[in-house]
Amino acid sequence: MQGGIEIVVMDEFAGVYAERLRTAFPQHVFHTAAHAAGAMALCADAKVLVAFAHDVSDELLSAMPNLQWICAVTTGTDHLNTLKNLRSDVRITPARGIHGPQMSEIAIFYMISLSRNFRLTFENQKNHVWQRRPQSLLLGKTVVIAGIGLIAEEMAVRFKAFGMNVIGVSDARKQGRGFDEIVPRSQLTLAAARVNFLIALVPYNAQTHHMINGDVLSAMPASGFFINLARGNVVDEQALIKHLQQGKIAGAGLDVFATEPLPQDSPLWDMENVIVTPRIGGMSDIYAQQVLPLIEENLALFTSGRSSEMINIVR
């Protein structure tokens, strides 16, 4: 691709991304915007959009007639499949492969916080109550991860460091780093019966809609915890609420929900055995350092006419 092109970087920290990209690619023009409203006036001639997939709208796409590539800085790109104005010839690449550390750490945060009932610990501190209780260890516990990719492998390795038994659920993979065992999706319910922790990590699509349903939740031991780091609709949320309210499972750590932001009247907010976080699992304080090398490599390939060699091509 000869000459410079226009690139829109749309993110709360777009300036940080663009500063480094301008240094690496001085021949190109980088426009920055914190959100779609700001990007609309800048994008008419842009060929590349760097953004979180869920921030891309039909209105923005309609204002980008020259768009050739969406460089998503998120792992999931399922939101893009719902857009009517996304042309079939637009290349899509996600930031797959960078989220292992932060996703692993939030999973560990949930597991330790829930199993040790840190909510009670904090209440005791607030009320100046000195109450010593037995502490549940991760050592020897069984965790089932539904969905095996790069993030799951990062998790599995870290979970093994705690001495856990790690089981994966996947139709596509027979083995993976850190896993003691991998079973097909048809055995998800059987695997759920063995858990101390069940983690949803599958991409969202028609096949994974309500993959964690009432039958899977009912198979879990009453002492088991469910963790959702996938998408809200991977789990039947009403079935989950019912199981939590009736004490059929011990608790849940939830970062994603069927409706986001989580509605104020959702009973999940006030459950003592639930940790609600606002879709922060993929975030980190070094996100730019994690994602920029991938953006730079793909941008170099794209602008040199080698787009078919780009990393993480979805289409």
C-alpha positions in Angstrom: 0.0 0.0 0.0 1.8 3.1 -1.3 1.7 6.4 0.6 0.1 7.4 3.8 -3.4 6.4 4.9 -5.7 7.7 7.5 -6.3 5.7 10.7 -8.9 6.4 13.4 -8.0 5.3 16.9 -11.1 5.4 19.1 -10.7 4.7 22.8 -10.6 6.5 26.1 -6.8 6.3 25.9 -6.6 6.9 22.1 -3.9 9.5 22.6 -1.6 7.0 24.3 -2.0 4.5 21.4 -1.6 7.2 18.7 1.5 8.7 20.2 3.4 5.4 19.9 1.9 4.6 16.5 2.8 8.0 15.0 6.4 7.4 16.0 6.4 3.9 14.5 4.5 4.9 11.4 5.2 8.6 10.7 4.0 8.3 7.1 0.3 7.8 8.2 -2.2 10.1 9.6 -3.7 9.1 13.0 -7.0 10.7 14.2 -8.0 10.1 17.9 -11.4 10.1 19.6 -12.5 9.0 23.0 -15.9 7.7 21.6 -17.9 7.2 18.4 -19.5 10.7 18.6 -16.0 12.2 18.4 -14.8 9.8 15.7 -17.7 10.6 13.3 -16.2 13.9 12.2 -12.8 12.4 11.6 -13.4 9.1 9.8 -14.7 9.8 6.3 -11.4 9.0 4.6 -10.0 6.5 7.1 -9.1 3.0 6.0 -8.4 1.6 9.4 -10.4 1.7 12.7 -8.7 0.8 15.9 -11.3 0.4 18.6 -13.0 -1.9 21.2 -15.4 -4.1 19.1 -18.4 -3.3 21.3 -17.9 0.5 20.7 -18.3 0.1 16.9 -21.8 1.1 15.7 -23.8 1.0 12.5 -23.8 4.8 12.5 -20.0 4.9 12.7 -19.6 2.4 9.9 -21.9 4.3 7.7 -19.6 7.3 8.1 -16.6 5.2 7.0 -17.1 4.4 3.3 -13.3 3.7 2.8 -12.9 1.4 5.8 -10.8 -1.7 5.0 -9.9 -3.0 8.4 -11.2 -3.0 12.0 -8.4 -3.6 14.4 -10.3 -4.6 17.5 -8.5 -4.2 20.8 -10.7 -6.8 22.4 -10.7 -10.6 22.2 -14.3 -11.0 21.4 -15.7 -9.6 18.1 -19.2 -11.1 18.3 -20.8 -7.6 18.5 -19.5 -6.8 15.0 -21.6 -9.7 13.6 -24.8 -7.9 14.7 -24.0 -4.7 12.7 -25.9 -4.2 9.5 -23.5 -1.7 7.9 -20.4 -3.8 8.2 -19.3 -4.7 4.7 -18.2 -8.2 3.9 -14.9 -7.0 2.5 -13.8 -5.3 5.8 -11.0 -7.2 7.5 -11.4 -7.9 11.2 -8.6 -8.8 13.7 -9.1 -9.1 17.5 -6.5 -8.7 20.2 -6.5 -12.4 20.9 -3.7 -13.7 23.0 -3.0 -10.7 25.3 -5.6 -11.2 28.0 -4.3 -14.2 29.8 -2.7 -12.5 32.8 -5.6 -10.3 33.8 -8.3 -12.8 33.1 -6.4 -15.4 35.1 -6.0 -13.0 38.0 -9.6 -12.0 38.2 -10.6 -15.7 38.1 -8.3 -16.3 41.1 -9.7 -13.2 42.8 -13.2 -14.7 42.5 -12.1 -18.1 43.6 -10.3 -17.0 46.7 -12.8 -14.3 47.7 -15.8 -16.5 47.3 -14.4 -19.7 48.9 -13.0 -17.8 51.9 -16.1 -15.6 52.2 -14.1 -12.3 52.1 -17.4 -10.4 52.3 -17.8 -11.6 55.9 -14.1 -10.8 56.6 -14.6 -7.2 55.4 -17.8 -6.9 57.4 -16.0 -8.1 60.5 -13.2 -5.6 59.9 -15.8 -2.8 59.5 -17.5 -3.8 62.8 -14.2 -4.5 64.6 -15.1 -8.1 65.1 -12.2 -10.6 65.7 -13.5 -13.9 64.4 -11.1 -16.6 63.3 -12.5 -19.1 60.8 -11.1 -22.1 58.9 -9.8 -20.9 55.5 -10.6 -22.9 52.3 -7.6 -23.6 50.1 -7.4 -23.9 46.3 -5.0 -26.7 46.9 -6.6 -30.0 45.7 -9.7 -28.3 44.4 -11.2 -29.0 40.9 -11.8 -26.2 38.4 -13.6 -26.8 35.1 -13.0 -24.3 32.3 -15.6 -24.4 29.6 -13.8 -23.2 26.5 -10.1 -23.7 25.7 -8.1 -21.0 24.0 -5.0 -19.0 24.8 -6.6 -17.4 27.8 -7.8 -20.7 29.2 -4.2 -22.1 28.8 -2.8 -19.2 30.8 -5.4 -19.8 33.5 -4.7 -23.5 33.6 -1.0 -23.0 34.1 -1.6 -20.5 37.0 -4.2 -22.8 38.6 -1.8 -25.7 38.6 0.6 -23.4 40.5 -2.0 -23.5 43.3 -2.1 -27.3 43.2 -5.6 -27.5 41.5 -7.0 -30.2 39.3 -7.8 -28.5 36.0 -10.4 -29.9 33.5 -11.2 -28.4 30.2 -14.3 -28.6 28.1 -13.9 -28.3 24.4 -14.8 -30.0 21.1 -11.9 -28.5 19.3 -9.1 -29.3 21.6 -7.8 -32.7 22.9 -5.0 -31.2 25.0 -3.7 -27.9 26.3 -1.0 -26.4 28.5 -1.9 -26.9 32.2 -4.9 -29.2 31.7 -5.1 -32.5 33.5 -8.0 -33.6 31.4 -10.1 -32.3 28.5 -13.6 -33.5 27.8 -16.1 -32.7 24.9 -19.0 -30.4 25.4 -21.4 -33.3 25.4 -19.8 -34.1 28.8 -20.2 -30.6 30.3 -22.9 -31.7 32.7 -20.8 -34.6 33.9 -17.8 -32.4 34.4 -20.0 -29.8 36.3 -20.8 -32.5 38.8 -17.1 -32.7 39.7 -16.4 -29.0 40.3 -15.4 -26.8 43.1 -15.3 -24.0 40.5 -16.9 -23.8 37.0 -15.6 -21.1 34.7 -17.3 -20.0 31.5 -14.8 -18.8 28.9 -16.3 -19.7 25.6 -17.0 -17.2 22.8 -20.6 -16.3 22.4 -22.5 -17.6 19.4 -25.6 -19.6 18.6 -24.0 -22.8 19.9 -23.0 -21.3 23.2 -26.2 -19.4 23.9 -27.3 -20.6 27.4 -24.6 -23.3 27.3 -24.6 -23.0 31.1 -28.2 -23.9 31.6 -30.4 -25.2 34.5 -29.2 -28.7 33.9 -25.6 -27.8 34.1 -26.1 -25.7 37.2 -28.2 -28.4 38.8 -25.4 -30.9 38.3 -23.0 -28.8 40.3 -22.4 -29.6 43.9 -24.1 -27.3 46.4 -20.6 -26.3 47.4 -19.6 -25.3 43.9 -19.0 -21.8 42.6 -19.8 -20.5 39.1 -17.6 -17.8 37.4 -18.6 -16.1 34.1 -15.8 -14.4 32.2 -17.3 -15.1 28.7 -20.5 -13.3 27.7 -23.7 -12.8 29.7 -25.9 -14.9 27.5 -23.6 -17.9 27.7 -25.4 -18.6 31.0 -29.2 -18.8 31.5 -29.2 -15.9 33.9 -32.6 -16.6 35.3 -31.7 -20.2 36.0 -28.5 -19.0 37.7 -30.4 -16.5 39.9 -32.8 -19.3 40.9 -30.0 -21.7 41.8 -28.3 -19.0 43.8 -31.4 -18.0 45.7 -32.3 -21.6 46.5 -28.7 -22.4 47.7 -28.3 -25.0 45.0 -24.8 -23.6 44.3 -22.6 -21.8 46.7 -22.0 -18.6 44.9 -20.9 -16.8 41.7 -18.3 -14.4 40.4 -19.9 -12.5 37.5 -18.1 -10.0 35.2 -20.6 -10.2 32.3 -24.4 -10.1 32.1 -27.4 -10.6 29.8 -28.0 -6.8 30.0 -25.2 -4.4 30.6 -24.9 -2.3 32.6 -26.6 -4.7 35.0 -30.1 -3.3 35.7 -30.5 -1.7 39.1 -33.3 -4.1 40.0 -31.3 -7.2 39.3 -31.3 -9.5 42.5 -27.7 -10.3 41.7 -26.5 -6.9 43.1 -27.6 -7.8 46.7 -26.8 -11.5 47.0 -24.2 -12.1 49.7 -22.8 -15.0 47.8 -22.2 -13.1 44.5 -19.4 -10.8 43.4 -20.5 -8.4 40.6 -17.8 -6.7 38.6 -18.5 -4.3 35.7 -16.9 -6.2 32.8 -13.4 -5.5 33.9 -11.9 -9.0 33.4 -10.0 -8.0 30.3 -8.7 -4.7 31.6 -5.3 -4.0 33.0 -3.1 -1.1 34.0 -0.6 -2.0 31.2 -3.2 -2.6 28.5 -1.5 -0.3 26.0 1.8 -2.1 26.4 0.1 -5.5 26.0 -1.9 -4.6 22.8 0.3 -2.2 20.9 2.9 -4.7 19.7 0.1 -6.7 18.1 -1.4 -3.5 16.5 2.0 -2.4 15.2 2.8 -5.8 13.6 -0.6 -6.0 11.9 -0.4 -2.4 10.8 3.0 -3.0 9.2 1.6 -6.1 7.4 -1.5 -4.2 6.3 0.3 -1.2 4.9 2.8 -3.3 3.1 0.1 -5.2 1.2 0.4 -8.3 3.2 -2.9 -8.2 5.0 -3.5 -12.0 4.4 -0.5 -12.6 6.8 -2.0 -10.5 9.6 -2.3 -12.1 13.1 -5.7 -13.2 14.5 -7.7 -12.7 11.3 -11.4 -13.4 11.9 -12.3 -12.7 8.3 
